[in-house]
Amino acid sequence: MPETKKTIKDVAEDALFIQNACNLSGVVLAFARAMEVLNEEKHRLNEGSDFVRFHPVTILFVNKLEDMTGSNYSLRFGKAYDMCQALVNGTSDPNAAQRAVLADVQQERSERAQLETTARNRQAIE
């Protein structure tokens, strides 16, 4: 029997479900299926790669992989978790959730650039 095509809501549910997982292979396979859905949506909306890279579903999967492998934790995890929960509950527009995470990423990049500029200026003065 052919597998039913997954939706954004389905992969948001998967992203929430795997937060208690202990099987790395299962998480990676679920992540690959989620990436297929997100990439199809990206193409349908004519978006760039940031649509997938900074989507709340992506952040939850990556965070779980970081957790399972002892890597650093993402600072955006809490917000992404809440957004995926809202997607599953039908209380959030999937694209609005992704845009909110992307806005946070852009803000972090801007703040990091400002800190780096300040550090370089201090070094030049010294």
C-alpha positions as CSV (number, residue, x, y, z in Angstrom):
1,M,0.0,0.0,0.0
2,P,1.5,3.4,-1.0
3,E,2.3,5.8,1.8
4,T,0.0,8.8,2.2
5,K,1.7,12.1,1.3
6,K,2.6,14.0,4.5
7,T,1.6,17.6,5.1
8,I,3.3,20.4,7.0
9,K,1.0,19.6,9.9
10,D,2.2,15.9,9.8
11,V,5.9,16.8,9.9
12,A,5.2,19.3,12.7
13,E,3.6,16.4,14.7
14,D,6.6,14.2,13.9
15,A,9.0,17.0,15.1
16,L,7.1,17.1,18.4
17,F,6.9,13.3,18.7
18,I,10.6,12.6,18.2
19,Q,11.5,14.9,21.2
20,N,11.3,11.8,23.4
21,A,13.0,9.4,20.9
22,C,16.1,7.4,21.7
23,N,16.7,5.8,18.3
24,L,19.0,8.1,16.2
25,S,18.3,6.2,13.0
26,G,14.6,6.6,13.4
27,V,15.0,10.3,14.0
28,V,17.2,10.8,11.0
29,L,14.8,8.9,8.7
30,A,11.8,11.0,10.0
31,F,13.9,14.1,9.5
32,A,14.6,13.1,5.9
33,R,10.9,12.6,5.2
34,A,10.2,16.1,6.8
35,M,12.8,17.7,4.6
36,E,11.1,16.3,1.5
37,V,7.8,17.9,2.6
38,L,9.4,21.2,3.5
39,N,11.3,21.3,0.2
40,E,8.1,20.6,-1.7
41,E,6.5,23.5,0.2
42,K,9.5,25.7,-0.5
43,H,9.2,25.1,-4.2
44,R,5.4,25.5,-4.2
45,L,5.8,28.9,-2.5
46,N,8.8,29.8,-4.6
47,E,10.9,30.4,-1.5
48,G,14.7,30.1,-1.0
49,S,16.6,27.6,1.1
50,D,16.2,29.7,4.3
51,F,12.5,28.6,4.2
52,V,13.7,25.0,5.0
53,R,16.8,25.8,7.0
54,F,15.0,28.0,9.6
55,H,11.6,26.3,9.6
56,P,10.4,25.3,13.2
57,V,10.2,21.7,12.1
58,T,13.9,21.8,11.0
59,I,14.9,23.4,14.3
60,L,13.2,20.8,16.4
61,F,14.8,17.9,14.4
62,V,18.2,19.4,14.5
63,N,17.9,20.2,18.2
64,K,17.0,16.6,18.9
65,L,20.0,15.4,16.9
66,E,22.2,17.8,18.9
67,D,20.7,16.4,22.1
68,M,21.2,12.8,21.0
69,T,24.8,13.5,20.0
70,G,25.8,15.8,22.9
71,S,26.1,18.9,20.7
72,N,25.1,22.5,21.6
73,Y,21.5,23.4,22.2
74,S,19.7,25.8,19.9
75,L,18.5,29.0,21.6
76,R,15.5,29.0,19.4
77,F,14.2,25.6,20.5
78,G,11.5,26.8,22.9
79,K,10.0,29.1,20.3
80,A,10.2,26.5,17.6
81,Y,8.6,23.9,19.9
82,D,5.7,26.3,20.6
83,M,5.2,27.0,16.9
84,C,5.1,23.3,16.0
85,Q,2.6,22.8,18.7
86,A,0.5,25.6,17.3
87,L,0.8,24.1,13.8
88,V,-0.4,20.7,15.1
89,N,-3.3,22.3,16.9
90,G,-4.2,24.4,13.8
91,T,-3.8,27.7,15.7
92,S,-0.9,29.0,13.5
93,D,-0.3,29.6,9.9
94,P,2.7,27.4,8.9
95,N,4.3,30.2,6.9
96,A,3.9,32.8,9.6
97,A,5.6,30.4,12.1
98,Q,8.6,30.0,9.7
99,R,8.8,33.7,9.1
100,A,8.9,34.4,12.8
101,V,11.9,32.0,13.3
102,L,13.7,33.5,10.3
103,A,13.2,37.0,11.8
104,D,14.8,35.8,15.0
105,V,17.7,34.3,13.0
106,Q,18.2,37.6,11.2
107,Q,18.1,39.5,14.4
108,E,20.7,37.2,15.9
109,R,22.9,37.6,12.9
110,S,22.7,41.4,13.1
111,E,23.5,41.4,16.8
112,R,26.5,39.1,16.2
113,A,27.8,41.4,13.4
114,Q,27.5,44.4,15.7
115,L,29.4,42.6,18.5
116,E,32.1,41.6,16.1
117,T,32.4,45.1,14.8
118,T,32.7,46.5,18.3
119,A,35.3,43.9,19.2
120,R,37.4,44.8,16.0
121,N,37.1,48.5,16.9
122,R,38.3,47.9,20.4
123,Q,41.3,46.0,19.1
124,A,42.1,48.8,16.7
125,I,42.1,51.3,19.5
126,E,44.4,49.2,21.7
